[in-house]
Amino acid sequence: MRSVRFLAGSFLALFLVGVIVALPGAALPYWRERYGTEEGASLYFAALLLGLLLGVRLGQQERRHPLLPLALGLVGLAFLGLPFAPSYAWMALLAFLLGLGEGVMNVHGNSLVGELYPERRVELLNRVNVAFGLGAVLTPLALGSLPYAAFLALAGLLAFVTSALVLGAPPAEKPKERPRGALWPFLLTVGLYTGLEGALATWNRVWLEALGHATALGGLLLTLYWLFLALGRLLLAGRVAKDPLRALRGLLLGVMGLLLLNFLPQTALLFPLAGFLLGPLFSTLFALVQARFGHRALGGLMYAGAAGGTLIPGLFALLPDRGIPLGLFALSLALYLLLRGAEREVVRA
């Protein structure tokens, strides 16, 4: 029964991570109206990133109790405080708490599931990460129908409930034997994956507009892309679990095919399907690294993901519009080759 409680707590913690990630984009119109400008939002993002980096570092520690419940409690307080922040400077303090909680919740929310069900680690980590997608998709929809303060109050209450669910969570397991092989192919793969995921979400809409498609259509397809990412984790989890690295390489071949179609005006509308095929990649790599290298390696995985998801989409800003589809395809090809390297590393070890 305790394992079911911890599984539910992990699911809700990852849902809240999705809410934190999606909140700035969804709440920006409200912030503009209240504070009169968007420029100060940079303070929010800087503080969020600083908190996230510290949270991932803390999450590398084996102790989950009281770290994970405390992180969720701080997130709850930050959600409740945001509607009352008089300026972006005050919001930055609360953003630091959100980032700190996000880092701890992301590491321990995933690793706890992998340790509770080691035989089904790949499958269940993919399924539980559907929660992140739900949080990211539902946040803008909820803010479109609920008052800003009411939505954040509900999010804060959910954080407190989740904190209670993970009370007494066991410490992270230490590897039973010395880790075999090198970690770096997995780190590079995760960094490249988050870069591809973020670049698709940020820049393919620009490419669709360059092809002559309406801005509103690009927004709809972007929503579908995030939805398909969640569906891919849910529906492909069982298949990927049977032979993880080989299955991921097969899915990436499909992604490469879709990104070749991305060059053409009509078939470019199929790009959300790439999200479906990419969906299981991060959770599967997380599960493999956890099983192979232990809990402490997961912090490096998160740092690699944060670096790739930030730096690679930023580099796409230097490309002309016509270079976007070529850059996306090149990323998918490099990711495929890195996965082959990771698979060889597994066989060699």
N, C-alpha and C positions, 0 to 999 in steps of 0.2 A: 504493500500500500504506500510506503514511503517513496518507493521509486516512481510510482504514478504521480505523487504530489510533486516530486522534483522535476519530473518530465513536464508536467503542466507549468511549473514555475519557469523552466527553461524556455518553453514555447512563448509564454507571455513576456519574458525578458527580451527575447529576440523580436517580438512584435513591437515592443517599446523602442528598441534600437531603430526599427523602421520608421517609427513616428519621429524620433529625434532627427534622423537623416532627412526626412521629407518636410519637416516643420518650416525651415527657413523659406523654401520656395512657396509653400502654401500660405504662410503668414505675412509675406513681404508686403502685399497691399495694405494690410492692417498696420504694419509698422510704418509704412510711408504716410498713412493718414494720421497716425498718432504723433510721430516724431518729426514729420515734415520733410524728411529726406531719406535717401537710401544709403548715403555715403557712410554713415556711422555703422551700418550693418557689418562692415569689415571688422570692427571690434568684436562683434559676436562670433564671426567665423574664426578669427585668430584665437580667441579664448576657447572656443569649442575644440579646435585642433590641439591646443596646448593641454587641455584636460584629457583629450583622447589619448595622446601619447603617454601621459602619466598613468592613465587608467589601464592601458595595455601592459605597461611595465608592472603595475601592481598585480594585474591579472596573471602574470607569470608565476606568482607565488603559489605554493601548493594549498595554502589555507583558503577554504571557501567561506567558512563561517568564522567570524561575522562579516568578512569582506563583501561577499555578494549581497546579503540582505542590507548592509549599510549603504552600498552603492545604489541599490534600488530606492532606499529611503531618501537619499540625497537627490536622486532624479525626481522623486515625487515632490519634494520641497521646491525644487527648481521649477517644475511645471506650475505649481501653485503660485509661485512668486512672479512669474513672467508677466501676467496681466497688470501687475501693480508697479512694474519697473518704470520710473519716471524718465529714463533716458537710455540711450544705447550703452553708456558706461555701466549702468546698473545691470542691464541685460547681459553684459559681458561676464560679470561675476556668476550669474546663473548659468550662462552658456558653459563656463568652465566646469560647473557641477554636472551639467548634462554630458559633456565630453568625457569627464572622469567616469561617470556611471556607464556610458556607452562602451568604453574600453573594457572595463571589468565585466560587464554583462555579456559582451560579445565573446570574450575568451572563455569565461566560465560557463555561460549559457550553452555554448557548444560542447566544451570538453566534458561537462557533467553528463550530457546525453551519451557521448561516446563511451564513457566509463560505466554507465549504468547498463548499457546493452552492447558489450564489445562484439558479440557475434553478429549483430545487425547494425554495426556502427555506420557503415556507408549509407545504408538505406534510411535509417532513422535520422541521421544528421541532415540528409537531403529533405526529408519530410518535415522536420521541425523548423528548418530554415524557410519554409513557406510562410511562416509567421512574419519574418522580416518583410517579405513582399506584400503581405496583407497590410502591415502597418504603413508601408510606404504608399500603397495605393489608396487606402482608406483615409489617410490624413487630409489630403486636399479635398476629398469628397465630403468629409465631415465638417471641415472648416467652411465649406460652401453652404452648409445648412444649419450649423450651430453657431451661436456667438463664440467669439474667440476665447473669452474667459471660461465659458461653460465647457468647451472642448478641453482646455488645459486642466480644468478641475477634474474632469473625468479621467484624463491621462494620469494625473497625479494620484487619484484614488486607485487606479489600476496598478500603479507602481507600488503603492503601499500593500495592496493585496498580494502582489507577486513577491514582495519582500517577505511576507509571512509564509508563503508557500515554500521558499527555499531556506527557511530557518533550519539550522542543524545539518545543512548539506555536508557530505563527507569531504575530507581533503582530497586533493588531486593525487592520483596514483603515481608512484615513481616507477620508471621502467624496471622490469624484472631482470633485464640483461642490458649490457652495453649496446647503445644504438649502433646499427650497422649501416655502412654506406655514408654518402655525403648528402647534406641537407640542401645545398645551394641550388640543385636543379628544381627542387620543389618551390624554393623561395622565388626564383626567377619566373617560374611558371605562374605562380599566384600574382606576382607583380604585373606580368604581361596580361593575365586574364582581367584583373581589375582595370587595367588601362584600356583594354579593348571594350569591356562592358561600359566604362564611363565615356569613352570616345564615341561609341555608338549612340549612347543616350544624349550626349551633348551636341555632337556635330552632324549626325546624319540628318537631323531636321533641317540644318542649313543646306545640306546637299540636296534634299528634296525640294527646297525652295529654289535652288539654283536650276533644278530640272523643270521648274515651272509649276510645281504643285502648291496648293494653297497652304498658308501658315496654319490655319485651323486643322487641316488634314494631317499636317505634321504633328500637331499636338495630340490628336486622336491616336495616331500610330505610335507615338511615344508612350502613351498610356497602355496601349496594347503590348508594347515591348516589355514593360515592367510586369504586366500581368502574365505574359508568356514565360518570363523568367521564373516566376513562382510556380506556374503550372509544370514547367520542365522539371523542377525539383520534385514536385509531387508525383508526377506520372512516370518519370523515367528512373526514379530511385531504385526500384526493384531490379530493373534491367542492368543498370550500371553496377550494382552491388556484386553481380556474378563475376565480372572480370573488369575491375574499375578502370585501369589505365587503357586497356584495349578499347573499352566502350567509349571512353572520353575521346580517344583518337578518332573513332568512327563518327562521333557527333561533330567533332571539329571539321572533318571532311565535308559534312553537310553545311556547316557554317561557312566554309570557304566557297562552296557552291552558291549559297545565297548572296555572299558578298561579291561574287562575280556578276550575279544578276543585278546587283545594286548599281551597276554602271548604266543600266538602261532605264528610261523614264517610267515605263509601266511596271516592269518587274521589280523596280526599286521599292515599290509599295509592299513587297513581301518581307522587308527587313525585320519586322517584329518576330517572325519565325526564328530568326537567329537567336533571339532571347530564349526561346523554348529549348533550343539545342545547347545553349551555354549554361542553362539553369543549374544542372547538377555539378558543374565543374568545381566551384570553390568548396562546397561542402564535402565533396569526395576527396579532394586534396587535403582538406583539414583532417578528415578521418584517417587517411593514409599516414600523414605526418604524426598524428597523435599515436597511432598504433606502433609506428616505427621508431620515433625519436622521443616520445614522452611529452608531458605537459609543458615543460619549460620551452620547448621549441616552438610552441604555438604563438608566443609573443612575437618571435621573428617573422612568422607567417603573417600576422596582423600588420606588422610594420611594413613588410613587403607589399601587402595589399594596399595600405594607405599611400605608400610612395607611388606605386604604379597608378592607382586611381586618381592621384593628384597631378603627377608630373606628365604622364602621357597625354591626357586630354588637353593639358596646357600647351604641349608642343604642337598639337593640331591647330592652335590659333595662328601658328606661323605659316600654315599651308594655304595656298589658294583654294577656292571652293572645289575646283576640278581635281585637286590632290586628295580630297577627303576619302573618296571610295578606294583609291589606290593605297592610301595609308592604312585604312581599315583591313583591306585584304592582306597587306604585308604583315600586319600584326597577327592576323589569324594564321598565316603561314608560319611565322616565327613561333607562335604558340604551339602549333602542331609539332614542329621540330623539337622544341623543348620537352614536350610530352614524350616523344620518342627517347630523348636523353634520360628522362626520369625513369622510363620503363627499363632501359638498359641498366641503369643504376640499381634498380630493384633486382633484376636477374643476376647481376654481378655479385651483389651482397648476399 
